[in-house]
């Protein structure tokens, strides 16, 4: 880096001018800083390298005509892998079968939307990567349908493996904070270079020798350069990641930590984030009546339903169990169900009503599936019964399913679905959704039809599923609102359901709840959509594409957007958001793979903890910057003031010692400060603002000049040049200890040293200050060190002088800060 190059050049100049001891001290500064930087950066690299580590998931394969599972590392070219919704593709392969197969290839191509795959298509050998719709690639994710592929490449020979090999030969780019700190460092080098030149010129004008002044200017330049600012940022970010890991927040990208501190809007997926990741069927609307479902009992008006009504409800759940990907297995004490929360709840309800799901599925073999997808909020399955008939089963959005029905099932049989009956179904749907239930419509066609174009269906009824709100969500939302973060719910549920949950959670934060439906935003121009997304707290009935467009529109309004999710349909929005947060315990592999942050628990408190630590990490980097720049400015002020007034308060060796003793350890300790108590009561910082505003520079220079003025006053009081080594010794110790105490003042951006008595202790910072103070005492006590540094013995008068410098500078900075009311970091101005 430029500062290290300049330090090396300074060492060479010191050697050429006969300053062997100065050159050795400069070398010591470089070596000590290098050792500390190497140790901390190696730890940072270990943390960063571990960000993407995750346990590989077993892969379903066909070998020798037998289905089994193997680890991705055990795959070989020629293996037949089976692709299912929600799976990560473990190798490159040529499709030999596909059924509505959709794959998200954003990890490879950067395109957030899933692409359709088709095994039947033949392509020329030179087809581009994005056009190879008959191939699947390692690292991509299956978002819909199913298929089978013959493995053609594994490991580093895959397309993404080649990219990873290229990445291994390329240095990672700097994070935004590293770039900003590098720019600050370069500006400081220029400014300090001009000041050192001024000190050198003024010394020559006062008759000092060329070589002594050159050595002083070199030493001042070394002391004034805050070398390693970008390295401090990397270390602080990496150690912040390590701290988050201990709190069950797994960060997968280094720059995610600094972005967390700027989050202004957070999009919350309903299921799995705001609500528990399990459901139960609690209500059924069938044959024109609304029933409660409790432990296998169908209840109407407090009484068990009539047998005829129970038969209609049982038929509804038979169809729902057939139109399902949930796996039902017999066990010693009943059945086990594995699947999505929705499908598991429907299968469990069928079992509770006495439906033998396993036997039912054997009697109606699955022949074709038309899954949910973009623009299709229903699932249809075509079955062949044991007598050769076809049976089409449909479940999904009540409005979509109802429009495809022409008749309805009643206790007396099949009856026409007239307008009165349709209106009754719609009223029941609104009522159930208003109870915060997820409502699904169920229908069938016993003569069979195209599962992709259903018509003339028989309406069976509505199933209402309860999805309990997590107990911790309401307090967590209150804390997010207190942190000046806008919260919006983005869900595929109906408007009434989403509104009821948002109302119960007080998502509007005291404002009127506004809901925007997907139908109102489909096909809109980006500028119109930007205007529409500015107000609503709830976005309902959205598809994965809608979620993606909403996130992009919020970003286009200038917001830093975080998005939470746990399902396959959340993948595109998680990828596009500034921060994608996957709810990790029960979340899908796809969500975890594309997210920047994975929560080990599925609790919204983890999101708040991530934001809190992200803000704290950004604040710590500002604290380090403030400390280093201000203390270095104090040294420059002392030397420049003395050059004007006459004298040399600090020898070249003392300047170098100041750099060695006061910079590294306190700066590292400040980078490890715990979050301040009010960090979540502040506004997010503006990511477009420089890390140090002009007001910050004014404050830093003011505090540095106060420390420098106190030290210069001590030097003049003890006789300045006439005082010789005695005056220099008092100045040296006074300035060093003042800088160390300033580390305590740097703990807060709004409170000074006196507030330390009311703050939680900081053992790391106290230890760093104590270690540096011990070094200072050792330097004074040992004769050899005193000779090297040019120090005189000190007595009571000198101790009082040192104490005067330390107390005077510390008290003055506190009082001035109190009068001027120093503010904290730059935050985004409020929206108009």
Secondary structure as GFF3:
##gff-version 3
##sequence-region A 1 832
A	DSSP	alpha_helix	2	16	.	.	.	ID=ss1
A	DSSP	alpha_helix	20	49	.	.	.	ID=ss2
A	DSSP	beta_strand	59	63	.	.	.	ID=ss3
A	DSSP	beta_strand	66	70	.	.	.	ID=ss4
A	DSSP	three_ten_helix	72	74	.	.	.	ID=ss5
A	DSSP	beta_strand	80	84	.	.	.	ID=ss6
A	DSSP	beta_strand	92	104	.	.	.	ID=ss7
A	DSSP	alpha_helix	106	109	.	.	.	ID=ss8
A	DSSP	beta_strand	115	116	.	.	.	ID=ss9
A	DSSP	three_ten_helix	129	131	.	.	.	ID=ss10
A	DSSP	beta_strand	135	136	.	.	.	ID=ss11
A	DSSP	beta_strand	141	153	.	.	.	ID=ss12
A	DSSP	three_ten_helix	155	157	.	.	.	ID=ss13
A	DSSP	alpha_helix	159	168	.	.	.	ID=ss14
A	DSSP	alpha_helix	176	205	.	.	.	ID=ss15
A	DSSP	alpha_helix	210	224	.	.	.	ID=ss16
A	DSSP	alpha_helix	229	246	.	.	.	ID=ss17
A	DSSP	beta_strand	249	251	.	.	.	ID=ss18
A	DSSP	alpha_helix	256	260	.	.	.	ID=ss19
A	DSSP	beta_strand	265	268	.	.	.	ID=ss20
A	DSSP	beta_strand	280	286	.	.	.	ID=ss21
A	DSSP	beta_strand	289	294	.	.	.	ID=ss22
A	DSSP	beta_strand	297	300	.	.	.	ID=ss23
A	DSSP	beta_strand	303	304	.	.	.	ID=ss24
A	DSSP	alpha_helix	307	322	.	.	.	ID=ss25
A	DSSP	beta_strand	327	331	.	.	.	ID=ss26
A	DSSP	beta_strand	334	338	.	.	.	ID=ss27
A	DSSP	alpha_helix	341	352	.	.	.	ID=ss28
A	DSSP	alpha_helix	357	363	.	.	.	ID=ss29
A	DSSP	beta_strand	364	370	.	.	.	ID=ss30
A	DSSP	beta_strand	378	385	.	.	.	ID=ss31
A	DSSP	beta_strand	390	396	.	.	.	ID=ss32
A	DSSP	alpha_helix	398	402	.	.	.	ID=ss33
A	DSSP	beta_strand	405	410	.	.	.	ID=ss34
A	DSSP	beta_strand	413	416	.	.	.	ID=ss35
A	DSSP	alpha_helix	419	434	.	.	.	ID=ss36
A	DSSP	beta_strand	437	445	.	.	.	ID=ss37
A	DSSP	beta_strand	457	466	.	.	.	ID=ss38
A	DSSP	alpha_helix	473	482	.	.	.	ID=ss39
A	DSSP	beta_strand	486	490	.	.	.	ID=ss40
A	DSSP	alpha_helix	495	505	.	.	.	ID=ss41
A	DSSP	beta_strand	515	517	.	.	.	ID=ss42
A	DSSP	three_ten_helix	518	520	.	.	.	ID=ss43
A	DSSP	alpha_helix	526	532	.	.	.	ID=ss44
A	DSSP	beta_strand	538	540	.	.	.	ID=ss45
A	DSSP	alpha_helix	544	556	.	.	.	ID=ss46
A	DSSP	beta_strand	561	565	.	.	.	ID=ss47
A	DSSP	three_ten_helix	568	570	.	.	.	ID=ss48
A	DSSP	alpha_helix	571	576	.	.	.	ID=ss49
A	DSSP	beta_strand	579	583	.	.	.	ID=ss50
A	DSSP	alpha_helix	589	594	.	.	.	ID=ss51
A	DSSP	beta_strand	597	599	.	.	.	ID=ss52
A	DSSP	alpha_helix	604	645	.	.	.	ID=ss53
A	DSSP	alpha_helix	652	662	.	.	.	ID=ss54
A	DSSP	alpha_helix	664	671	.	.	.	ID=ss55
A	DSSP	three_ten_helix	679	681	.	.	.	ID=ss56
A	DSSP	alpha_helix	694	717	.	.	.	ID=ss57
A	DSSP	alpha_helix	720	745	.	.	.	ID=ss58
A	DSSP	three_ten_helix	753	758	.	.	.	ID=ss59
A	DSSP	alpha_helix	763	781	.	.	.	ID=ss60
A	DSSP	alpha_helix	783	789	.	.	.	ID=ss61
A	DSSP	alpha_helix	796	820	.	.	.	ID=ss62
###
